[in-house]
Amino acid sequence: MLGPITLLLAYYRCERCGESQKPWDRTLGLSGRQLTPAAQQIVSQAGVLASFAEGSERTLRDMAGLHVSESTVERITEEVGKRVKQQLDAGQTQGPKQDWRWQKDAEGRTCAYVSLDHTGIRQQGPGATRADGKMAAVAMVYNPASDHDPIKPLPHQARYISGFLELDEIGRQLRREAEAVGVMRADQQIALSDGGAGLEEVFKTYFPRAVCILDFYHAKEHLVELAQSLYPADDPARQKWLDARCHQLKHAGGRAVLAHLQGMDLSGSSPTVREVHRKQASYFRNHCHRINFFAPRWRRAPIFFHQRRMASVAKRAVS
């Protein structure tokens, strides 16, 4: 991985048929690309972190002393991607089949987590022309740390699936990865999403025992929009109202927030404010069944969804 090495290998050629072979190439996993398996792995990782050019000119040289061209980074990354797709299509999982040691909530129950979301991916047409973006699905099974369990999970206990996939397909793949790490044997399954169309149906199909929870930060975004409409020029008042509603959402649940919104007197407000209020009240009314964060069965479990991390994974996976 850290630079060129010299190998003395036996070379065999058949005089009758003219074919030749180097058995040690196969044993060592070498290919016509003249990169060892370790070098291929790190080149492909560099290829998905940023552009192929940056991987070639900076990342690989600075971190591994590897000098390969931009085209080599592109070719190796795409070859690895094809192999990964073939493995997934063949039903292979992304790691060994071994139960994770799931974190426990305040009542001592083991909690396993899955999540599903969509994120926008910018596209570029031929010749750098403008093209419509696409929505990539991104799913994860993971084992977050809990303040109530003194034994922390092993690092990188997360498996990601992402791509331009139909919801049913990503649901099947997520179920396969979840079974490999023992999600079904946890005391409680928790499924998080941003509330997008069809996501809860995927959870109900492939994880029927899971408690479906709306990501807290997506719910907060709707409160932010309403706060900006209520107090467009009064920053202290807007922040005070938003802090109170977020505290209420986290510690009393979505129904408490909905009750507050329904009880607001907007008789002197503009039509624009009343329309924003109507939309946000409708949002909380529709999602009340999965934003009762204070319910005993959810209490003190790490329930928040790492949206930025998921979006980053999706962008790299489909690049």
N, C-alpha and C positions, 0 to 999 in steps of 0.2 A: 504493500500500500504506500510505502514511503519513498518510492523511487525505483530505478532499474536494478535488477539483479541478474547475474549470469548463471544459467543452468546448462549442464552438459547432459544431453538427452540422446538416447539411442534412436536411430532413424532406420526404418526398414522399408525396403522396396522389393516388390515381387517382380522378378525378371519375366515371368510368364505373362502376367496381366498388366504390368506396368503401374499398379497402384502402390501407394506408399502410406506409411502411418508412423506416428510417434505416440506409442501407448501412454507415456508419461504425461503428455498434454491432456489426455482424457482424465487421467488420474488426478492431476492438479487442477482440473477445471479450466484450463487455458483455451483460448479461442484465437481466431484469426485476427482479433483486435489487439493482440499483444498486451492485454491487461489481465492481471490476476483477478480472481473473484473478489478479493478485498478491494482492489483498485476500482473494479466495476461498481461495487457497492457504494463507495464514497463518491465516485464521479456521478452516479445517478442521484445520490442525495443532494449533491451540490446543484445538480440540474433542476431540482424542484424547489430549491430555496429561493432562487432569484432567476435572472436570465441566464441563458447558456454562456453568454459572453462573460458575465461576472463570475460564473463558476469557473470558467477557464482562466481568466486573467487575474482573479483575486483569491477566491475562496480556496481552491485546490492548491495554489502555490503557497499561500500564507499558512494554511493549516496542515498541509500534508507534503509539501515540497513536490507536488506532481505538476508536470508541465505537459498539458494536453491541449489540443486545439478546441475552439468553440464547436466546430462540427463534430468532433469526437464526443464532447459532452452531450450534444444534442442526440447523436446516434445511440450512444450507450443508454441515455435516459429513456429514449423511446423503446429500445429493445427490452429494457427491464420492465417498462410499463406493459408491453405486450405479454411478457412472461407472467407478470402479476395477474393480468386479466385472464390468461389461460388457466392459471391456478384457481382463481375465483370461479370461473365458469365450470371448472371440474369439481367444485364443491370443497376445495381446500380452505382451511382457516388460516388466519394471519399469524398463528403461533401455536404452541403446544396446547393440547386439550388437558387443562389442569385447572381445578377450581381456585379462584382467587380467595384470599382471606378478606371477606367483605367487612367493611366498617360497620360499627353498631351505632344505633341511635341511643337516646337517653334512657330508653327502656330495655336496652340490651339486645334488641333485635338486629340481625344482620340486614343490611340494605344494599341492594344492587341497583345500578343506575344505567338507563339507556336514554338516548336523546335523538331527536330528529329535527331537521330544519332545512330551509332553502336559503341560498345566498346568490346574489347577482354576480355574474362573471362577464366582464367586458370582452367583446369580440372584435376582431379586425378582419376585414375582407381582403381579397386578393389585391396586391399592390398597395397595401396600407390604406385601403378605402374604408369608409365607415360601414359598420355592420351592427345589427341589433344584438343586444346582449342576451345571454341565456341564464336560466335559473338552474343551478346545480344543487342536487340533494346531498346532504352531508349528515351522516349518522355516527353515533359513538356509543360504545359500551365502556364504562369507566368505574373506577373505585376511588372516590374522593376521600380526603382525610377528614376525620371528625374530631372535634374538640373533646368528645366524650369517650374516645377510645385511645388509651395510652399507646397502643401499638399502631404505628402509622403503616399505611400500605406501602408495598414496594414501589419504587419510582417507575414511571411510565406504564402504570396499570391502566391503559386505555387503548382501545382499538377503534380505528376510524374507517369508515366506508364513505366514499364520495365519488360523484360523477354525474353525468347527464343520464340519470336512471329514473325509470318509472317508480312510483311509490311502492308498488307491490314487489318489485324486484329488490329495492333497497331494504324493504321489510324482511324479505326472505334471507338476504345476506346478513342483516343485523341479527336475526334470530339464530342463524348458524354460528356467528361469532359469540353471541351471548351464551348459547348452550355449551360452547367449548370452554368457557371460563366459569361455568356454574351459576349463572344468573337464576336459573329456574329453581335452584336449591337454596337460595337465600330466603330468609323469613319474609322479606318484603321487597317487591320490585317497584321501582319508581321510574316513571317515564316523563321526560321533560320535552316541551316543544314551545314554539312561539305562538301556537294557536292557529297556524296556517291551515288552509283548507285541506282536508284529507289526512292530516297527520295523526289526529286522535284515532281515526278509523284504522290506521296501520297498527297503532299500539293495541287496539282492541282485538285485532285479528291475530297478531303474532305474539302479544304479551297480554293475554286476557286477564291475568291476575294483577297486572300493574296498576298502580295509582297514577292517574294522569294529572300532571301539574303544569300549569302555565309558567313559563319563565318569569321570574319576578321583574327582571329588567325590561321586558317587553310591556308588562302591565304598567310599569313606572313611566314609560315613554308616553302613554296615553294621558297620564296625570300631568306630565310636563306640558303637553300640548294644551290641555285645559287651563293650566296655571298661566301660560303665556297669553292665552286669550282673556282670562279674567283680570290680569294685572300686567298689561303690555308695557307700562312705563314706570312701574313701581317694583324695582328689584327686591327690596327687603320684604315687602308684602308677598310677592310671588314666591320667594324662597321659603318664607314662613309657612304659607299654605301648603306648598309642596312637601316640606319636611313633615308636616303634621299628617298629611294623607299617606305618605310612604310609611311612616311609623304605624299608622293605623292599619295599612295593608299588611305589613309584616307581622304585627302582634295581635290584630283582631280579625283579620281576614277580609276577603273581598266583599262579603255581604255587608260588613260594617261600612266600607267605603261606598258601596252602592247606596246604602241608606243615607249617608251624608250627602251624596250627590242629589238624590231624589228630594231631600229636604231643603235644598238651597233655594233662596228667594232671588229669582232673576227677573223680577217684574220690571226693574229699571234698566236692564241690560239691553244691548243692541241685538238685532236679529242675528248678527254673526256670532256673538258670544253664545246666544241661546242655541244656535245650530251646533256649534262645537260641543256644548254641554250635552245636547241631545245624543250626539254620536258617541261621546265617551260614556255616558250613562248606559247606552245600549250595549256598548262593548263589555262593560263590567256585568251587565245583566246576563249577557250570553255566556260569559266565561266564569260565572260565580262558582260553578260546580268544581272548578279546578284551580281556584286561587284562594281557597280557605287555608292559607298557610299556617294558621294557628290551630288547625284541627289536631287532636291528640295523636292520631296515627301518623302525622307528618312532623310532629313537634321535635325540634332540635336535631333534625336530620339535615345534612348539608344539601339543600335543595336548589341551589342556584346554578344556572346554566352559563357556561363560559362561551358566550356568543362570539366574541372576537376571535378566540382560538379556533372555534369551529369554522368561521368564515375563512380564516387564514388557511386551514387545512383544505377546505374545498377549493380555494383558488389555486393552491399548489397541485392538488390531485388532478385537476382537469386541464392544467396548463400544457 
